[in-house]
Amino acid sequence: MKTTKLLFLLLIFLQISCKSQTKKINGLSFVASRDKIDTTHTNPVLKIQSNYVALMPFGFIKELASPKITHNTDKQWFGETKNGLLQYAQEFQKNDVKIMVKPQIWVWRGEFTGLIEMHSEEQWRILEESYSAFILTYAKAAQEIHADILCIGTELEKFVINRPNYWQKLIKEIREIYKGKLTYAANWDEFKRVPFWGEVDFIGIDAYFPLSDKKNPTVAELEIGWKSHKEEIMRIQKQYNKPILFTEFGYRSVDYNAKQPWFVDRLEGNVNLQAQVNGLQAIHNQFWKEDWFAGGFAWKWFHKHSEVGGGNNNRFTPQNKPAEDLIRKLYQQ
């Protein structure tokens, strides 16, 4: 009788253990701010059932052909610095929320980082030295806070394609410092050409794939729009045998939000809260049930929850919109 009971308890334990191991990364991209954070800012993240946050310190360059990256200075917002990263992580880890450290580059005037490209070998070498100083600063910080994931770059296609040997060497240097999982956040139209997927732990994609030209596509129409993109994602996943991680995903609450989901340059556009809900439901339907899919980080979440988003907001944040309720429902499944 005792043996039977022990076997039953062991079976229950193994089932619970298996479920915990297969839990998806239900993440939020937590925006860096001027301020320190406390429970006022972390409680809404807990309420939405998020088990991960991406914390995003920043480095800055003046223009696309500038090789020097400024980072971790007193002139930056607190949350964009190393001390900010450490403080934010500490607050979230108090509640067992896991961390992806995702250092990013900002080009002056908001030009696209994927177009960063030097005009000479000397400039490329300066950029490499500057980028290494930037990313290794945050690799050390990620190790210090025992972050579960470090993202080694975000949407840097020309840099990656032009300097593959540098990136291979950089990954080795990072692994000497940081012992957690690595990914890279490739743009939605870049991920097929990243040469070092075999060297990292997740194939990271900023998943702003165009899905529909319609003003307000239904969930079913959006899922049809995913078909060809999903096939290509699965092809790359099988090629490298690495899990897929959506390092960013999300939709604006605006008409035509699935036509060019990455588009953020202009504020205009009619508010469409349902379009945002449909986009999030469709991406969840298509990917969260797949064994090879690790999860993702919704874009984006601001620290002052009560002051952002809402029914008149047509931007990416789901806060204080029907999309927030949907994410809570999906993340607690």
MODACOR-V303842 format. One record per residue. N is the residue number from 1. SS is DSSP state (@ for helix, = for strand, . for the rest). PSI is psi in degrees with one decimal (* if undefined). OMEGA is omega as a letter, one per 30 degrees, with the letter a starting at -180 (999 if undefined). Layout:
BEGIN
n;ss;psi;omega
N;SS;PSI;OMEGA
N;SS;PSI;OMEGA
END
This chain:
BEGIN
n;ss;psi;omega
1;.;-44.6;l
2;@;-39.6;l
3;@;-43.4;l
4;@;-43.2;a
5;@;-41.4;l
6;@;-41.3;l
7;@;-40.1;l
8;@;-44.7;l
9;@;-38.0;l
10;@;-41.6;l
11;@;-43.8;l
12;@;-43.6;l
13;@;-44.3;a
14;@;-37.6;l
15;@;-44.2;l
16;@;-42.5;l
17;@;-42.4;l
18;@;-44.0;l
19;@;-41.3;a
20;@;-34.1;a
21;@;-29.2;a
22;.;4.4;l
23;.;130.1;a
24;.;156.6;l
25;=;105.2;l
26;=;83.0;a
27;=;163.3;l
28;=;143.2;l
29;=;105.8;a
30;=;114.8;a
31;.;133.3;l
32;.;143.8;a
33;.;-178.5;l
34;.;-21.3;a
35;.;158.7;l
36;.;161.7;l
37;.;161.6;l
38;.;-164.3;a
39;@;-25.2;l
40;@;-33.8;a
41;@;-26.2;a
42;@;-26.4;a
43;@;-41.7;l
44;@;-30.3;l
45;@;-41.6;l
46;@;-38.7;a
47;@;-31.3;a
48;.;3.0;l
49;.;26.4;l
50;.;133.7;l
51;.;-3.7;l
52;=;150.9;l
53;=;144.9;l
54;=;122.5;l
55;=;134.0;a
56;.;85.3;l
57;.;156.9;a
58;=;147.5;l
59;=;154.7;a
60;=;138.9;l
61;=;154.7;a
62;.;-37.2;a
63;.;170.9;a
64;.;-26.6;a
65;.;13.2;l
66;.;130.2;a
67;.;-4.1;a
68;.;129.3;a
69;.;123.4;l
70;=;130.2;a
71;=;158.7;l
72;.;51.6;a
73;.;164.9;l
74;.;-15.1;a
75;.;-11.3;a
76;.;161.1;l
77;.;149.5;a
78;@;-46.7;a
79;@;-14.2;l
80;@;-2.5;a
81;.;172.9;l
82;@;-44.9;l
83;@;-37.2;l
84;@;-44.3;l
85;@;-46.2;a
86;@;-41.8;a
87;@;-44.3;l
88;@;-46.7;a
89;@;-43.0;l
90;@;-42.3;a
91;@;-41.7;a
92;@;-37.1;a
93;@;-20.5;l
94;.;-26.7;a
95;.;21.6;l
96;.;23.5;l
97;.;127.5;a
98;=;162.1;a
99;=;133.3;l
100;=;122.2;l
101;=;123.2;a
102;=;73.7;l
103;.;138.2;a
104;=;157.3;l
105;=;138.1;l
106;=;123.4;l
107;=;134.4;a
108;@;136.3;a
109;@;9.7;l
110;@;25.5;l
111;.;154.9;a
112;.;125.0;a
113;@;-25.4;l
114;@;-14.5;a
115;@;4.9;l
116;.;120.6;a
117;.;133.1;a
118;.;163.0;a
119;.;0.3;l
120;.;160.3;l
121;@;-38.0;l
122;@;-43.1;l
123;@;-41.0;l
124;@;-41.8;a
125;@;-37.0;l
126;@;-43.0;l
127;@;-44.0;a
128;@;-44.8;l
129;@;-41.2;a
130;@;-41.9;l
131;@;-39.5;l
132;@;-44.1;l
133;@;-40.8;l
134;@;-55.1;a
135;@;-32.2;l
136;@;-28.5;l
137;@;-43.3;a
138;@;-19.3;l
139;@;-42.4;l
140;@;-41.9;l
141;@;-40.6;l
142;@;-39.3;l
143;@;-38.9;a
144;@;-38.6;a
145;.;2.5;a
146;.;45.0;l
147;.;143.5;a
148;.;-30.7;a
149;=;142.5;l
150;=;125.9;l
151;=;120.4;a
152;=;-3.8;l
153;=;158.8;a
154;=;114.7;l
155;.;64.0;a
156;.;48.7;a
157;@;-50.3;a
158;@;-35.8;l
159;@;-45.6;a
160;@;-46.5;a
161;@;-38.3;a
162;@;-25.3;a
163;.;57.1;a
164;@;-37.1;a
165;@;-36.7;l
166;@;-45.2;a
167;@;-36.6;l
168;@;-43.7;l
169;@;-40.7;a
170;@;-42.6;l
171;@;-41.4;l
172;@;-41.6;l
173;@;-39.9;l
174;@;-43.3;a
175;@;-23.0;l
176;@;-23.9;a
177;@;-43.4;a
178;.;130.2;a
179;.;4.6;l
180;.;-162.3;a
181;=;147.6;l
182;=;146.9;l
183;=;174.2;l
184;=;138.3;a
185;=;92.8;l
186;=;141.8;l
187;=;158.3;a
188;.;-30.1;a
189;.;10.1;a
190;.;-28.8;a
191;@;-25.4;a
192;@;-18.0;a
193;@;4.7;a
194;.;124.0;a
195;.;-7.3;a
196;.;24.1;l
197;@;-31.6;l
198;@;-15.5;a
199;@;-7.0;a
200;.;177.1;a
201;.;-27.7;l
202;=;142.5;l
203;=;106.3;a
204;=;133.9;a
205;=;129.3;l
206;=;104.3;a
207;.;57.2;a
208;.;54.9;a
209;.;137.7;l
210;.;129.8;a
211;.;-29.8;a
212;.;143.9;l
213;.;0.4;a
214;.;155.3;l
215;.;-41.7;a
216;.;70.0;a
217;.;146.9;l
218;.;168.4;l
219;@;-43.1;a
220;@;-41.8;l
221;@;-37.5;l
222;@;-37.2;l
223;@;-34.7;l
224;@;-40.7;l
225;@;-24.8;l
226;@;-17.3;a
227;@;-55.6;a
228;@;-36.7;l
229;@;-41.5;a
230;@;-38.4;l
231;@;-41.1;l
232;@;-39.4;l
233;@;-44.4;a
234;@;-35.2;l
235;@;-46.2;l
236;@;-39.3;l
237;@;-44.2;a
238;@;-35.3;a
239;@;-42.1;a
240;@;-12.4;a
241;.;45.8;l
242;.;145.5;l
243;=;149.5;l
244;=;133.8;l
245;=;123.4;l
246;=;95.5;a
247;=;-22.9;l
248;=;143.5;l
249;=;152.3;l
250;.;172.1;a
251;.;144.2;l
252;.;155.3;l
253;.;71.9;a
254;=;154.4;l
255;.;146.3;l
256;.;31.3;a
257;.;-13.1;l
258;.;0.9;l
259;.;-49.7;l
260;.;77.1;a
261;.;-19.0;l
262;.;-9.5;a
263;.;118.5;a
264;.;5.2;a
265;.;-28.0;a
266;.;148.8;a
267;.;-19.9;a
268;.;166.6;a
269;.;135.9;a
270;.;134.0;l
271;=;132.5;l
272;.;90.3;a
273;@;-34.2;a
274;@;-34.6;l
275;@;-38.8;l
276;@;-44.5;l
277;@;-45.9;a
278;@;-42.2;a
279;@;-44.7;a
280;@;-38.0;l
281;@;-41.7;a
282;@;-43.4;a
283;@;-36.0;l
284;@;-43.6;l
285;@;-39.7;a
286;@;-28.4;a
287;@;-35.2;a
288;.;-18.0;l
289;.;-7.9;a
290;.;133.9;a
291;.;-32.7;a
292;.;-0.7;a
293;=;123.0;a
294;=;-26.3;a
295;=;-159.4;a
296;=;175.5;a
297;=;112.7;a
298;=;138.8;a
299;=;123.1;f
300;=;166.0;a
301;=;123.3;a
302;.;153.1;a
303;.;-34.0;a
304;.;81.0;a
305;@;-41.4;a
306;@;-12.5;a
307;@;2.9;a
308;.;167.3;l
309;.;-140.9;l
310;.;174.4;a
311;.;-13.3;l
312;.;9.5;a
313;.;128.5;a
314;.;19.0;a
315;.;-171.7;a
316;.;-33.9;a
317;.;136.8;l
318;.;-0.8;a
319;.;133.3;l
320;.;36.1;l
321;.;167.2;l
322;@;-29.4;l
323;@;-33.7;l
324;@;-43.2;l
325;@;-38.8;l
326;@;-46.7;a
327;@;-41.8;l
328;@;-44.9;l
329;@;-44.4;a
330;@;-39.2;a
331;@;-20.7;l
332;.;0.7;l
333;.;*;999
END
